[in-house]
């Protein structure tokens, strides 16, 4: 009986861990390949930009969000991360990239989300291509949100989540390169 209980416990634990995160993004040590987005809210609103080129060698956190999976906990993660950067790392920006089949709808929605969250370090953008994101970045469609931390040239952190909230902010923040 004890073995059955331990087996059930192991299965539950492993399935809950599998639910939490998935392999997604370009992978640590790899370059972040260039891609263009339509910026709909934030400092560069109204422009089509390639933030990899635009940010050059500056640390950047790319957050790829499946639009139809966006949730309050995701919003809280982005807001808390934005606040922490504003307080401790003004050299780092967040680029939130909406992945959607309906870019026009997301372009209307994001300025409203931006307004209610009142973020200062986040550029809200929509990827105009496939819902799976830029082909060369390896975004896993099983991840509701993928977080990629770049030092400006290489990926320092790359992880996909099926569920995320503000408790992940310290892990992402720790992955940032030291301040220059």
Order of alpha helices (4+ residues) and beta strands (2+ residues): alpha-beta-beta-beta-alpha-beta-alpha-beta-alpha-beta-beta-beta-alpha
